[in-house]
Amino acid sequence: MATYRNKLFAAASVVVAAGTVAVSGLAPASASPAASPVAKPAASLSASGTEHFQIMTTSETARRTHMIADGVFTAGGTDVSGNKTDTIIFSGGTFKIRHFAGHGKQSFDPATCLLSVNERGNYKVEDGTGTYAGISGHGRYHLRILAVAARNSNGKCSQRKQPVAFEQIIRAHGPLHL
């Protein structure tokens, strides 16, 4: 299982506030900035506050994942992961999340085949287009991976087979200006 664990641990170090994995049919929602006491046309709307991002997947190999944002704006869409920068695609525009290596605990139990990764780090939001032109922000993320390795014919945890179950959730939050 060491090779498989090393692969996942390496992926966990790269994966941060923006994710890694497969999108299977999530229709992007449009961004809608938080309600303002005075109605303004969308083009002139400017808002600041805390933004929350949640990224979720059940595949350890895909590069696209589901993402939901809420706070200054609310949207659902796609995170396309990169080594250091992810591209977030929502209806109406895109932006980048640059993520930095995290720190945390990783463990593997050879008796139960359970892999657990718990990591925290920082991110920066930048380079918006469309509705997200001028977006800026930063914050902290928490990455959590749980996986159960398949067993081989000898009953030992296999490093060559796909896991029986895989779950990754990234939660991030921080100040954002749009």
Helices and strands as residue ranges (DSSP letters): H 2-14, E 32-33, G 42-44, E 48-57, E 64-70, E 73-80, E 85-90, E 93-99, E 103-109, E 114-126, G 130-132, E 136-148, E 165-177
